[in-house]
Structure formats: C-alpha cells, structure tokens
Amino acid sequence: MAAQDGSGRAQQHGSGRARHREHGSGRAPRPGRGVGVATAVAAGGGLLFGYDTGVISGALLFVAPEFGLGDGGRQLIVSGLLAGALVGALAGGAITDALGRRRTLLRVAAVFLVGAVLSGLAPGPGTLLAARVLLGLAIGVSSVCVPLYIAEIAPKESRGRLVSMNQFLITVGILLSYLVNSLFAEAQSWRWPLALAAVPALAMLVGLAGASESPRWLVLRGRDDEARAALAGRSPAEAEAEIAEIREAAREEARWSWADLRRPQLRPALTLGIGVAAVNQLVGVNAIIYYAPTILEGVFGSDTGAILATVGIGLVNTVVTGIALARIDSWGRRPLLLGGVAVVVAALVALVVLFLLPTRDGVVGVLIVVALCVYIAAFAASLGIAIWLVNSEVFPTAVRGKAAGLGATTHWGLDLVIAATTLTLITSLGESGLFAIFAVIGAAGFVLLYWLMPETKGRSLEEIDASLRARAGRRG
C-alpha cells in the first residue's frame, strides 16, 4: 500500500535493530528528549501521508453525486494524489539535499496545510483535483524526507525503532481517516473529513519550527560546528565518531553512480527489491484502501454501513502492522513474507467466490468483511513491511539510496495504475473478476519471492549478498 513504501535512503546508515545487535545485547537507550520531539514531529508526515491517502475512500461516496462524477471522474480524483506523489518522490531526494531535511519538512507541512484547506473548500472537481495533486506532491516528498530525517537525527541504537514509528503512523493515519469519515457519514459530508487534515499539518508546522537540522546534511556542507550542536545528545567522543562515519559513508557513496546499478553483482538484489515493490502493489491493496466503501456499498446497502466496515479494516491494518514491526526480528523475514503472501492469495480467492454468490446479504456480507480483514492483516504483516525492510537490507550501503529509489518509483507508478483502473475493472469484470486478477498476480508473486527471497535476519550484508547470488545461480 502507499502506506508501506518507505525510503531506502532512510536506512542508508544501517538497520537500527541490526546495529543494536552489533553494539550489545542490552536494552537500547532512550533517545534524548530533543531527538524524540523532533522525531515525533517529523513522523507527523507519516500520519498525514496515511490520512490523506485513506480519507478519499469515504469522501468519494459523497463527492461523486455532488459533482456528478462517473467512474472516470472518481478514479481521476483518487489517482491525482498518486500522480503528485510519484513526482514528489522522484524529486524528493534532490529537494531534501538542496534545502536540508528540516526546511524541506517545513515546506511539506505548509503544503499539507494548504492542500487540506483547499480540498475542504473546493467549489468543483477541478479545484479538488488540484488540491489532491498538491497533497500528493507533499506525500511524495515526505515519503523520502521523513524517514531520512529520522534516521539521520536518531542515535544508532534506537534508529530502527524510531524509523519504524513513521511506518506505523502511516497506518494510524489511514485508520484515523476512516474514523473521521464514519463520524460524518450520517451527514453525508465530505468537506470536513478532507479539511481536518489541516490540524495535524498545522501541528507539524509549529513543531518543526524548533527542530534541529540533520547532522549528516550539515557535515556534508562543511558546517561541523552546527552538526556537533545537533548531536548534543551524544558525548563529545560519540559525536566526533559519528561525524567521521558520515564523512566516510559520503566518500563511499560518491564512488557509485546510477550507471553502476547495471553491474551484474547488483542484479539479484535489484530484481528482489523491484519485485517486492511490484507484488506489494499488484495484489491490489490500494484498491481496497481507496475504494473499500465503494466496493462494500453494494454489500451493506448504505453509505454509512460501508464506511463503518472500513473502520474495522483500518483497525486490523494498524494493529497487525504494529505487532509485525515489533516481532519481525524474532519471526524472521522469509517465513513472514511468504506465509503472508500465501494468506493474501487465499483471502483473494475467498473474495472471488463470495462475490460470485447470488446474494451478498446477511452471512455473505459478514464473510466478505472478514475476508477483507484477513487480507489486510496478512498484507500488513508481510508485503506491507517488506517493501522498506528488503530495500534496507539487500543492497550495499553505498548504493542503497539509488537502488531503493527504483523500488519506490515502481511502487508509486503501479499505485497510480491501480487507482486509475479499479472502478473501470469492477464495471467491466465485476468485483470477483478484479480480485481474481489480484489473486493470479499474488500467486505468481509468491513463486517469485520463494525463489528470490533469502532469510536476512541476523545476517551481515556479505552473507545476504552471497545468498542472493547463490539463488540467482540456481535459477540460471
């Protein structure tokens, strides 16, 4: 889902959990208050990411009749945000490098604020579409900048936990948007749910005013004294060691260009990173995130019932994501990913059968919601977290940002395709036909990941690389 695309660059200095294992087995120290506050404020971008992504699902039920939108118009309103996000994600790295992480996030928060207000006041579909594109640009840039900023200001011992908070808050934002939609469903109001995104945007804007800049960005621009001040939570020796580490990593990164991604030794990792991103989208998670109320409207016979059902789906998504992020290191990546994809496919097959039944009332309607909840739970525990986790672990550190960018581009591009075609496919093939397509792709994705995905838990980059090469050799 859009919520699960994380930036590989955010992990460029290593997985926080892996680093913690290397530095001892005791409990990770709590980050300093300044770091915690800055992280929480920056992660507000994740909350807004999820909220603005999910809120259109319920609002669409009331926007469409007010503005006289058919399937094409509704898909355009939804996909406008994804088109903006694709552009924002592609430009996000250059923007954050030019302006700095903090100043970029200040501008992102301001765009979120303007986009929310404009959405709520839109006099017609053209203005609403423009507002959604604007919000998409903010989402795309924040999807790069937020995890990057958190990773660069957090102590290495707590980096994984703090970066994961951003991932978790995306699902919280989606759930919050579903709850707000349900509160306004009886009044058939879509303006307030869209406009209320201005509240967390304003809080993020105010909170970032006192935040520090990323020490890595400062060091790379020769502003070492400011970098030391930004590292005030570390001891002088730790600060100097981190500054030296930043310089060394920058020298290593400078040795790699985009053309170097064509090197044969990177091909297995690239295939896996892009493959996970593609399967993540092509099993149809965002068809459910964006259009669940529209799909369920015919099941429940009312807008209010359909919107309330999506709250349950959003709750399952949030809870399971939190559990999976907390337990991923003990459960392992490969069994969780493959097991989750298998359950995703099974849930899709169940949905195909249920939507083929002559009636969707009573027990059948309940079973449809249950199947959707099982689907979203399995996705959240596997593909939902795998897209950022795989890209953070399978690439060499120096090339991770560039390589993960290809996965992110794949994710946003396919997300846009799903958003722009879901209702058209339902009209021509029915819900069962749509879910059948996703099930077939999911089954193919399972086979792909079975052959490509090594276990990365507790293994060094060299061991992971050797495992990927061995798998590629067996396929050859």
C-alpha positions in Angstrom: 0.0 0.0 0.0 1.0 3.6 -0.3 1.4 3.4 3.4 4.1 0.8 3.1 6.7 2.2 0.7 9.4 3.7 3.0 12.6 5.2 1.7 15.7 3.1 1.3 17.8 6.2 1.9 16.4 6.3 5.4 18.1 3.1 6.1 21.4 4.1 4.5 23.3 4.0 7.7 22.1 0.6 8.6 19.1 -1.0 10.2 18.7 0.2 13.8 17.9 -3.3 15.0 21.0 -4.8 13.3 23.2 -2.0 14.7 21.8 -2.7 18.2 22.8 -6.3 17.9 26.3 -5.3 17.0 26.6 -2.9 19.9 25.5 -5.2 22.7 22.5 -7.2 23.8 21.1 -4.8 26.4 18.1 -2.6 26.0 18.6 0.3 23.6 19.0 3.6 25.5 16.1 6.0 25.2 16.7 8.9 22.7 17.2 12.3 24.2 14.1 14.5 24.6 15.1 16.8 21.7 15.6 13.9 19.3 12.3 12.3 20.5 10.4 15.5 19.9 11.9 16.1 16.5 11.2 12.5 15.5 7.6 12.7 16.7 7.0 15.9 14.8 8.7 14.7 11.6 6.7 11.4 11.8 3.6 13.6 11.6 4.4 13.5 7.9 3.6 9.7 8.1 0.3 10.4 9.9 -0.6 12.9 7.1 0.6 10.5 4.5 -1.8 7.9 5.8 -4.7 10.3 6.5 -4.7 12.0 3.0 -4.3 8.6 1.3 -7.2 7.0 3.2 -9.7 9.8 3.6 -10.8 9.9 0.0 -12.2 6.4 0.3 -15.2 7.5 2.3 -15.4 11.0 1.0 -15.7 9.7 -2.6 -19.2 8.3 -1.8 -20.5 11.9 -1.3 -18.2 13.8 -3.7 -19.3 11.8 -6.7 -23.0 12.6 -6.6 -22.4 16.3 -5.6 -20.1 16.9 -8.6 -21.8 14.4 -10.9 -18.7 12.1 -11.2 -18.7 8.8 -13.0 -16.1 6.0 -12.7 -13.6 8.0 -14.7 -14.0 11.1 -12.6 -13.8 9.3 -9.3 -10.7 7.5 -10.4 -9.2 10.8 -11.5 -9.7 12.3 -8.1 -8.1 9.3 -6.4 -5.2 9.0 -8.8 -4.4 12.7 -8.9 -2.9 12.3 -5.4 -0.8 9.3 -6.7 0.4 11.3 -9.7 1.6 14.1 -7.4 3.2 11.5 -5.1 5.1 9.9 -7.9 6.5 13.3 -9.0 7.2 14.3 -5.4 9.0 11.0 -4.6 11.2 11.3 -7.7 12.1 14.9 -6.8 12.2 14.4 -3.1 15.9 13.4 -2.9 17.1 16.4 -4.8 14.9 18.7 -2.8 15.9 17.4 0.6 19.6 17.6 -0.4 19.3 21.2 -1.7 17.2 22.7 1.1 18.1 20.5 4.0 15.8 18.0 5.8 14.2 20.4 8.3 13.5 23.2 5.8 12.0 20.6 3.4 9.7 19.3 6.1 8.6 22.8 7.0 7.6 23.4 3.4 5.9 19.9 3.2 3.9 20.8 6.3 2.8 24.1 4.7 1.7 22.3 1.5 -0.2 19.7 3.5 -2.0 22.6 5.3 -2.9 24.5 2.1 -3.9 21.3 0.3 -6.2 20.3 3.2 -8.0 23.6 3.3 -8.3 23.8 -0.5 -9.8 20.3 -0.5 -12.4 21.2 2.0 -13.4 24.4 0.2 -13.3 23.0 -3.3 -16.2 24.5 -5.4 -15.8 22.0 -8.1 -14.0 18.8 -9.2 -11.2 20.8 -10.9 -10.2 22.5 -7.7 -10.5 19.3 -5.7 -8.3 17.5 -8.2 -5.7 20.3 -8.0 -5.7 20.1 -4.2 -5.3 16.3 -4.3 -2.3 16.7 -6.7 -0.8 19.2 -4.3 -1.3 16.9 -1.4 0.3 14.1 -3.5 3.4 16.2 -4.0 3.7 16.7 -0.2 3.2 12.9 0.3 5.8 12.0 -2.2 8.5 14.4 -0.8 7.7 13.4 2.8 7.9 9.7 1.9 11.6 10.4 1.1 12.4 13.1 3.7 10.6 11.9 6.8 12.3 8.5 7.3 15.6 10.1 6.1 15.5 12.9 8.6 14.5 10.5 11.5 17.3 8.1 10.5 19.9 10.9 10.5 19.0 12.5 13.8 18.3 9.4 15.8 21.1 7.6 17.8 22.0 4.4 16.0 20.9 2.3 19.0 17.2 3.5 18.6 17.2 4.3 14.9 15.3 1.2 13.8 12.5 1.8 16.4 12.2 5.5 15.6 12.1 5.0 11.8 9.5 2.2 12.3 7.3 4.7 14.2 6.9 6.6 10.9 5.8 3.4 9.2 3.3 2.7 12.0 1.9 6.2 11.9 1.0 5.8 8.2 -1.4 3.0 9.2 -2.6 5.1 12.1 -3.3 8.0 9.7 -5.4 5.6 7.5 -7.4 4.4 10.5 -7.9 7.9 11.7 -9.3 8.9 8.2 -11.7 6.0 8.3 -12.9 7.0 11.8 -13.4 10.7 10.7 -15.3 9.5 7.6 -17.6 7.4 9.8 -18.3 10.4 12.1 -19.5 12.5 9.1 -21.2 9.7 7.2 -24.8 10.3 8.5 -24.5 13.9 7.4 -23.1 12.8 4.1 -20.3 15.3 4.5 -17.0 15.0 2.7 -15.7 18.6 3.2 -14.9 18.3 6.9 -13.1 15.0 6.7 -10.8 16.4 3.9 -10.3 19.7 5.7 -9.5 18.3 9.1 -6.1 17.1 7.8 -5.1 20.8 8.4 -5.0 20.2 12.1 -2.0 17.7 12.2 -0.4 19.7 9.3 -0.5 22.9 11.5 0.8 21.0 14.5 3.7 19.6 12.4 4.5 23.1 11.0 4.6 24.6 14.5 6.6 21.8 16.0 9.3 21.8 13.3 10.0 25.5 14.0 12.2 24.5 16.9 13.6 21.3 15.5 17.3 20.9 14.6 18.7 20.2 11.1 20.1 16.7 10.2 23.7 16.4 11.4 24.5 14.5 8.2 23.3 17.2 6.0 25.3 19.8 8.0 28.5 17.7 7.8 28.3 17.3 4.1 28.1 21.1 3.8 31.1 21.7 6.0 29.0 23.0 8.9 30.7 20.8 11.5 30.0 23.1 14.5 26.3 23.1 13.8 26.4 19.3 13.3 28.0 19.0 16.8 25.2 21.1 18.2 22.7 18.9 16.5 24.4 15.9 18.1 24.1 17.4 21.6 22.5 14.2 23.0 25.8 12.3 22.3 29.0 12.5 24.2 31.8 14.6 22.5 33.6 11.4 21.6 30.4 9.8 20.1 29.7 13.0 18.2 33.1 13.1 16.6 32.9 9.4 15.8 29.6 9.9 14.1 30.9 12.9 12.1 33.8 10.8 10.9 31.5 8.0 10.0 29.3 10.3 8.0 32.3 11.6 6.0 33.5 8.0 5.3 30.0 7.0 4.1 29.8 10.0 1.9 33.1 9.2 0.2 31.9 5.6 -0.4 28.6 6.8 -1.9 30.4 9.2 -4.2 32.1 6.2 -5.9 28.8 4.9 -7.2 26.7 6.4 -10.0 23.3 5.4 -11.4 25.1 3.6 -14.2 26.8 1.4 -11.6 23.4 -0.1 -10.8 23.8 -2.2 -14.0 26.7 -4.1 -12.5 26.0 -7.9 -12.6 26.6 -8.3 -8.9 23.7 -6.0 -8.1 21.2 -7.6 -10.4 19.8 -10.2 -7.9 19.3 -7.6 -5.2 17.7 -5.2 -7.7 15.4 -7.9 -9.0 14.3 -8.7 -5.5 13.8 -5.0 -4.5 11.8 -4.1 -7.6 9.9 -7.4 -7.4 8.8 -6.9 -3.8 7.6 -3.3 -4.7 5.7 -4.7 -7.7 4.0 -7.5 -5.8 3.2 -5.1 -3.0 1.0 -3.1 -5.3 -0.2 -5.7 -7.8 -2.0 -7.8 -5.2 -4.4 -4.8 -5.0 -4.1 -3.5 -1.5 -4.7 0.1 -2.6 -7.8 -0.9 -4.5 -9.1 -1.7 -1.0 -7.6 1.3 0.8 -9.0 3.7 -1.8 -12.3 2.0 -2.8 -13.4 -0.2 0.1 -16.5 1.9 0.9 -17.4 1.9 -2.8 -17.0 -1.9 -3.0 -18.9 -2.5 0.2 -21.7 -0.1 -0.6 -23.5 -2.8 -2.5 -22.9 -5.3 0.3 -24.4 -3.2 3.1 -26.9 -1.2 1.1 -25.9 2.1 2.7 -23.0 4.6 2.7 -22.9 4.6 6.5 -22.6 0.8 6.8 -19.9 0.6 4.1 -17.8 3.3 5.8 -18.2 1.7 9.3 -17.0 -1.6 7.9 -13.8 0.1 6.6 -13.0 1.3 10.2 -12.6 -2.4 11.1 -10.3 -3.0 8.2 -8.3 0.1 9.2 -8.1 -1.1 12.8 -6.8 -4.5 11.7 -4.2 -2.9 9.4 -2.9 -0.7 12.3 -2.8 -3.4 15.0 -1.1 -6.1 12.8 1.5 -3.6 11.4 2.4 -2.7 15.0 2.7 -6.4 16.0 4.7 -7.3 12.9 7.2 -4.4 13.3 7.7 -5.4 16.9 8.3 -9.1 16.2 10.0 -9.1 12.8 13.4 -9.7 14.2 12.3 -12.8 16.1 10.0 -14.2 13.5 12.3 -13.8 10.5 11.7 -12.1 7.1 11.3 -15.0 4.7 8.7 -17.1 6.6 6.7 -13.9 7.4 6.8 -12.7 3.8 6.0 -16.0 2.2 3.4 -17.0 4.7 1.7 -13.6 4.5 1.6 -13.7 0.7 0.1 -17.2 0.8 -2.7 -15.9 3.1 -3.2 -12.8 0.9 -3.8 -15.1 -2.1 -6.2 -17.4 -0.1 -8.2 -14.3 1.1 -8.4 -13.1 -2.5 -9.7 -16.4 -3.7 -12.3 -16.4 -1.0 -13.4 -12.9 -2.1 -13.7 -14.1 -5.7 -16.1 -16.9 -4.5 -18.1 -14.7 -2.2 -18.7 -12.0 -4.8 -19.9 -14.7 -7.3 -22.7 -15.8 -4.9 -26.2 -14.6 -6.0 -26.7 -12.7 -2.7 -24.5 -10.6 -0.5 -26.8 -10.1 2.3 -26.5 -11.5 5.9 -23.8 -14.0 6.4 -22.2 -13.5 3.0 -21.8 -9.8 3.7 -20.1 -10.6 7.0 -17.8 -13.1 5.4 -16.8 -10.5 2.8 -15.7 -8.1 5.5 -13.9 -11.0 7.4 -12.1 -11.9 4.1 -11.1 -8.3 3.6 -9.8 -8.1 7.2 -7.8 -11.4 6.8 -6.4 -10.0 3.5 -5.3 -6.7 5.1 -3.9 -8.4 8.1 -1.8 -10.8 6.0 -0.6 -8.0 3.8 0.3 -5.7 6.7 2.4 -8.5 8.3 4.2 -9.4 5.1 4.3 -7.2 1.9 3.3 -4.1 3.9 6.6 -4.0 5.8 8.7 -5.9 3.3 8.9 -3.1 0.8 11.0 -1.0 3.2 12.7 -3.8 5.0 14.0 -5.6 1.9 15.4 -2.4 0.4 17.1 -1.6 3.7 18.9 -5.0 3.9 19.7 -6.4 0.5 21.7 -3.5 -1.1 25.3 -2.4 -0.2 25.2 0.7 2.0 26.8 2.9 -0.6 24.3 2.2 -3.3 21.2 1.7 -1.1 19.7 5.1 -1.7 19.8 4.9 -5.5 18.7 1.3 -5.7 15.9 1.7 -3.3 14.7 4.7 -5.4 14.0 2.3 -8.2 11.8 0.3 -5.9 10.0 3.4 -4.7 9.4 4.5 -8.3 8.0 1.1 -9.1 5.7 1.3 -6.1 4.3 4.7 -6.9 3.9 4.1 -10.6 1.9 0.9 -10.0 -0.1 2.5 -7.2 -1.2 5.1 -9.8 -2.2 2.4 -12.3 -4.3 0.6 -9.6 -6.0 3.8 -8.5 -6.8 4.8 -12.1 -8.3 1.4 -13.2 -10.0 -0.2 -10.2 -13.5 1.1 -10.8 -13.3 0.5 -14.6 -12.3 -3.1 -13.9 -15.1 -3.6 -11.5 -17.6 -2.2 -14.0 -16.3 -4.5 -16.8 -15.4 -7.6 -14.8 -17.2 -7.3 -11.5 -15.6 -7.5 -8.1 -14.9 -11.2 -8.5 -13.0 -10.5 -11.7 -10.9 -7.8 -10.1 -10.0 -10.0 -7.1 -9.3 -12.9 -9.5 -6.7 -10.8 -11.3 -5.0 -9.8 -8.0 -5.1 -13.5 -6.8 -3.3 -14.7 -10.0 -0.7 -12.0 -9.7 -0.3 -12.8 -6.0 0.3 -16.5 -6.8 2.9 -15.5 -9.3 4.5 -13.2 -6.8 4.7 -16.0 -4.2 6.7 -18.1 -6.7 9.0 -15.2 -7.5 9.6 -14.4 -3.8 10.1 -18.1 -3.0 13.0 -18.2 -5.4 14.4 -14.8 -4.8 14.0 -14.0 -1.1 16.7 -15.2 1.3 16.4 -15.0 5.1 18.1 -11.8 6.2 17.5 -11.9 9.9 20.8 -11.6 11.8 22.9 -11.9 8.7 25.6 -9.5 7.5 25.4 -7.7 4.2 28.0 -10.0 2.8 26.1 -13.1 3.8 22.9 -11.7 2.3 24.7 -10.9 -0.9 26.2 -14.4 -1.1 22.7 -15.9 -0.6 21.2 -13.8 -3.3 23.9 -14.8 -5.7 23.5 -18.5 -4.9 19.8 -18.3 -5.6 20.4 -16.5 -8.9 22.9 -19.2 -9.8 20.4 -22.0 -9.1 17.8 -20.3 -11.3 20.4 -19.9 -14.0 
